[in-house]
Amino acid sequence: MAEPVRARRLTDAEGQLLQRLVRRGKHGSIRIRRALIIMASASGTTAPAIAQLVAADEDTVRDVIHAFNARGLEALDPKWAGGRPRLISIDDVEFITQTALTRPEKLGRPFTHWSIRKPAAYLAGNPERIIRIGRERLRQLLRARKISFQRTRTWKESTDPAREAKLDRIEEVTSRFPMRCFAFDQFGPLSIRPCHGSGWAQEGRPDRLPATYSRTHGIRYFHGCYSLGDDRLWGIARRRKGADHSLAALKSIRAARPDGAPIYVIMDNLSANKTPAIRAWAARNKVERCLTPTSASWANPIEAQFGPLRSFVMGGSDHPNHTVLARKLQSYLRWRNANARHPDVLAAQRRERARVRSEKQRRWGRPKTRAA
């Protein structure tokens, strides 16, 4: 029997970029769906489940996964055909790209960055390879290669010394024991304020919410638990993130499989999830905590499940207090678990599958080249 198709392990930069795409959902729908497919497959979701998630054919899902394994993040954009023959060769485009990505000082130019005119003039007068190209065509080529004029930013990647071992274990349990694999995470903070959203309205007359003048209700955190095998989501809103609340969530997960056999819980590398009391309880009750590496929360499968909560409970809402918000959350969870394959739920999960990934990477820039 052939091995199930699965996306290769994501690098920190890839995971954070996919997380940003899915979370913000500001790109084309094709790109978001492909990012969801890659992110879900890398976190252990099977191709048939992903096909249901993105409302696509299973063969399409497998094609995207194979394309990502072969070409990396270029697989996010399909290869469209058509157009007149190229006037600039592929080699010329590669040379233009490398020139734009090289600091001008290294090419003998007395400035720190390129404008759009300066590289065009450099290419036209370069004695090694003369390429005559207009400014607008140069801009189009750079845009097609995902090169844009940006501000300099900082970047980071996981410094967890056990990063590879943790990701290996998460991949193993999601592949071998899906019916005994669970995920846990905190979603929030949730505050009582008008929240922007989207919905049907008469053209030119969108629904309007009052402005936020004061926030006197404090915040809450939704402690969510997700069963990969049953595709079931449950949880409760808490005033804070604490070890006692994490332990309560783990106990509810253990109760979902009361047979006493080992279970596996994927959770963030948060101090509240690693207290001595939690470690001792987990050892007694055969609960293995599979911690995600530091700065790699994208490896937690529950991240994609928070999208519908954000879209259908928080988006376009103006809840009067946390009691009403908690009731809305529980009401939605009951509906969601009874209609887990509903197209609206799947669409919202697609949008969220990377929104969470971008939260920690707003300052993301070009990462350092990792050793092979």
C-alpha positions in Angstrom: 0.0 0.0 0.0 1.4 3.4 -1.0 2.4 5.9 1.7 -0.2 8.7 2.2 0.9 11.9 0.5 2.0 14.6 3.0 3.8 17.9 2.7 7.3 18.0 3.8 8.2 19.7 7.1 7.9 23.4 6.9 10.8 25.7 7.8 10.1 28.5 10.3 9.9 31.1 7.5 7.5 29.0 5.4 5.3 28.2 8.3 5.1 31.8 9.4 4.4 33.0 5.8 1.6 30.5 5.4 0.2 31.5 8.8 0.1 35.1 7.7 -1.6 34.3 4.4 -4.3 32.2 6.0 -4.9 34.5 9.0 -5.2 37.8 7.1 -6.9 36.3 4.0 -6.2 39.3 1.9 -4.8 37.5 -1.1 -6.6 35.7 -3.9 -8.8 32.8 -3.0 -6.7 30.3 -5.0 -3.6 31.3 -3.0 -5.4 31.0 0.3 -6.7 27.6 -0.6 -3.3 26.4 -1.6 -1.7 27.8 1.6 -4.4 26.0 3.6 -3.7 22.7 1.8 0.0 22.9 2.4 -0.4 24.0 6.1 -2.9 21.4 6.9 -0.9 18.6 5.2 2.3 19.6 7.0 0.5 19.4 10.4 -0.7 15.9 9.7 -4.2 16.3 8.2 -4.9 13.6 5.6 -5.6 14.4 1.9 -9.3 13.4 2.1 -9.9 15.6 5.2 -8.1 18.5 3.5 -10.3 18.0 0.4 -13.3 18.4 2.6 -11.8 21.5 4.3 -11.1 23.4 1.1 -14.0 21.9 -0.9 -11.7 20.5 -3.6 -11.1 17.2 -5.3 -8.6 14.9 -3.5 -6.5 14.7 -6.6 -6.2 18.5 -6.6 -5.1 18.4 -3.0 -2.4 15.8 -3.8 -1.2 17.8 -6.8 -0.7 20.9 -4.6 1.2 18.9 -2.0 3.4 17.3 -4.6 4.0 20.7 -6.2 5.0 22.2 -2.8 7.4 19.3 -2.1 9.0 19.9 -5.5 9.0 23.7 -5.8 8.4 25.1 -2.3 6.2 28.1 -1.9 6.1 28.7 -5.6 3.3 26.1 -5.5 1.0 28.8 -4.0 0.7 30.4 -7.5 -0.6 28.2 -10.4 1.3 28.3 -13.6 -1.0 30.1 -16.1 -0.3 29.7 -19.8 -0.8 32.1 -22.7 0.7 35.4 -23.9 3.1 36.3 -26.7 6.6 34.9 -26.8 9.1 36.3 -24.4 11.3 39.2 -25.5 13.6 38.7 -22.6 15.0 35.2 -22.0 14.6 33.2 -18.8 18.4 33.7 -18.2 17.9 37.4 -18.5 15.1 37.4 -16.0 17.3 35.4 -13.6 20.1 37.9 -14.0 17.6 40.8 -13.5 16.3 39.2 -10.3 19.8 38.6 -8.9 20.7 42.2 -9.6 17.7 43.5 -7.8 18.4 41.4 -4.8 22.1 42.3 -4.6 23.1 45.4 -2.7 24.2 48.2 -5.1 27.4 48.6 -3.1 28.5 45.1 -4.0 28.1 46.0 -7.7 30.2 49.2 -7.5 27.3 51.6 -7.1 27.5 54.3 -4.4 24.1 53.8 -2.7 22.5 51.4 -0.3 19.4 50.4 -2.2 18.0 50.4 -5.8 15.2 52.6 -7.1 13.4 51.5 -10.2 15.5 53.7 -12.5 18.9 52.7 -11.1 18.8 49.0 -11.9 17.4 49.7 -15.4 20.4 52.0 -16.0 22.8 49.5 -14.5 21.5 46.6 -16.7 21.7 48.7 -19.9 25.3 49.7 -19.2 26.6 46.5 -17.6 29.6 45.3 -19.8 29.2 41.7 -18.8 25.6 41.4 -19.9 23.6 44.2 -21.5 19.9 44.0 -21.0 17.8 46.9 -22.2 14.5 47.1 -20.3 12.1 49.8 -19.5 11.2 50.8 -16.0 7.6 49.6 -16.2 8.6 46.2 -17.7 11.3 45.9 -15.0 8.7 46.6 -12.3 6.4 43.9 -13.8 9.2 41.3 -13.8 10.1 42.0 -10.3 6.5 41.9 -9.2 6.1 38.5 -11.0 9.1 37.2 -9.0 7.5 38.4 -5.7 10.1 41.2 -5.4 8.7 44.5 -4.1 10.0 47.8 -2.6 9.8 47.2 1.2 11.0 48.7 4.4 13.8 46.8 6.2 12.5 44.6 8.9 13.8 42.2 11.6 13.2 38.5 11.5 13.4 35.5 13.8 13.2 31.8 13.7 12.9 29.1 16.4 15.9 28.8 18.6 14.4 25.8 20.4 17.3 23.2 20.6 14.7 20.4 20.5 12.9 21.9 17.4 13.5 18.9 15.1 12.7 16.3 17.7 9.4 18.1 18.7 8.3 18.3 15.1 9.3 14.7 14.5 7.1 13.6 17.4 4.2 15.7 16.2 4.4 14.2 12.8 4.6 10.7 14.2 1.6 10.9 16.5 -0.6 12.6 13.9 0.3 10.0 11.3 0.2 6.9 13.5 -2.4 7.7 16.1 -4.9 10.1 14.7 -7.8 8.7 16.7 -5.8 9.3 19.9 -4.3 12.6 18.9 -5.7 15.9 20.4 -4.7 19.5 20.3 -5.0 22.3 22.9 -4.4 26.0 22.7 -5.7 29.4 24.1 -7.5 31.7 21.7 -7.6 35.4 22.6 -7.5 37.8 24.3 -11.3 38.3 23.8 -12.5 41.7 24.7 -16.0 43.3 24.8 -16.0 45.7 22.0 -17.5 46.1 18.5 -15.6 43.7 16.2 -15.4 44.3 12.4 -16.6 41.5 10.2 -18.3 40.9 6.9 -21.7 40.0 5.6 -24.4 40.6 3.0 -25.8 44.2 2.9 -27.3 46.6 0.4 -24.7 48.0 -1.9 -23.2 51.2 -0.5 -25.0 50.7 2.9 -22.8 48.3 5.0 -23.8 47.4 8.5 -22.3 49.7 11.0 -21.1 49.2 14.5 -20.5 51.8 17.2 -17.0 53.1 17.8 -15.0 51.8 20.8 -14.8 54.5 23.5 -14.1 52.4 26.6 -13.4 48.7 27.5 -14.4 48.1 31.0 -15.2 44.3 30.9 -11.6 43.0 30.9 -10.5 40.2 28.7 -11.0 36.4 28.4 -9.2 33.6 26.8 -10.9 30.7 25.1 -9.2 27.4 26.1 -9.9 25.2 23.1 -9.5 21.4 22.7 -9.7 19.6 19.4 -9.9 15.9 18.6 -8.2 15.1 15.3 -9.9 11.7 14.9 -13.4 12.9 15.7 -13.1 16.4 14.2 -14.7 17.8 17.3 -14.0 21.1 19.0 -14.9 22.1 22.5 -13.6 24.6 25.2 -14.4 27.3 27.7 -13.7 31.0 28.2 -11.4 31.8 31.2 -10.2 35.0 32.8 -6.6 34.2 32.3 -4.1 31.7 31.1 -3.0 29.5 34.0 -1.7 26.1 34.8 -4.9 25.2 36.6 -6.9 25.9 33.5 -4.5 24.0 31.2 -4.8 21.0 33.6 -8.6 21.3 33.4 -8.5 21.2 29.7 -6.2 18.2 29.7 -8.6 16.4 32.0 -11.5 17.1 29.6 -9.3 15.6 26.8 -8.5 12.6 28.9 -12.3 12.1 29.5 -12.9 12.0 25.8 -10.9 8.7 25.7 -11.7 7.1 29.1 -10.4 3.6 28.2 -7.0 4.3 29.9 -5.0 3.9 26.7 -2.3 6.5 25.9 -3.4 9.7 24.2 -1.3 12.5 22.7 -2.0 16.2 23.1 -0.3 18.8 20.9 0.1 22.1 22.8 2.2 25.2 22.8 5.5 25.5 24.6 3.9 27.7 27.2 5.1 27.7 30.8 1.6 27.2 32.1 1.5 23.9 30.1 4.7 22.5 31.7 4.2 22.8 35.5 5.2 20.0 37.8 1.6 19.3 38.6 0.7 18.9 34.9 3.7 16.7 34.3 2.9 14.5 37.2 -0.8 14.2 36.2 0.1 13.5 32.6 2.4 10.7 33.6 -0.2 9.1 35.9 -2.9 9.2 33.3 -0.9 8.2 30.2 -1.1 11.6 28.5 1.9 12.5 26.4 2.3 16.3 25.8 3.7 17.0 22.4 5.0 20.5 22.7 5.4 22.7 19.6 8.8 24.3 19.3 9.3 27.9 20.4 8.0 30.4 17.8 6.4 27.5 15.8 2.8 27.5 16.9 1.9 26.8 13.3 2.6 23.1 14.0 -0.5 22.9 16.3 -3.5 21.5 14.3 -6.0 23.5 16.4 -4.9 26.8 15.0 -7.0 26.3 11.8 -10.1 25.5 13.9 -10.1 28.9 15.5 -11.0 30.6 12.1 -14.8 30.0 12.3 -14.8 31.3 15.9 -13.3 34.5 14.7 -15.5 34.8 11.6 -18.9 33.7 12.9 -18.8 34.6 16.6 -16.5 37.6 16.9 -16.7 39.1 13.4 -19.5 41.7 13.0 -20.4 41.4 16.7 -21.1 43.8 19.5 -21.6 41.5 22.5 -22.7 43.4 25.7 -20.7 41.4 28.1 -18.6 38.2 28.5 -21.5 36.1 29.6 -23.3 36.7 26.3 -20.0 36.1 24.4 -19.5 32.8 26.3 -23.0 31.7 25.4 -22.5 32.5 21.8 -19.2 30.6 21.7 -20.9 27.5 23.2 -23.9 27.8 20.9 -21.6 27.9 17.9 -19.5 25.0 19.1 -22.6 22.8 19.4 -23.6 23.8 15.9 -20.1 23.3 14.5 -19.8 19.8 15.9 -23.1 18.9 14.5 -22.2 20.4 11.1 -18.5 20.0 10.9 -18.5 19.5 7.1 -20.7 22.6 6.5 -19.2 24.6 3.6 -19.3 27.8 5.7 -17.3 26.1 8.4 -14.8 24.8 5.9 -14.4 28.2 4.3 -13.8 29.9 7.6 -11.2 27.3 8.5 -9.4 28.0 5.3 -9.1 31.7 6.2 -7.8 31.0 9.7 -5.3 28.3 8.9 -2.6 31.0 8.4 -4.0 34.0 10.2 -2.7 32.5 13.4 0.6 31.8 11.7 1.1 35.5 10.9 0.4 36.9 14.3 3.9 36.2 15.6 5.5 37.2 12.3 4.4 40.7 11.6 8.0 41.7 11.5 8.9 38.9 9.2 11.7 39.6 6.8 14.1 37.5 4.7 15.4 34.7 6.9 19.0 33.6 7.1 20.0 30.7 4.9 19.8 27.5 6.9 22.6 24.9 6.6 21.6 21.9 4.5 
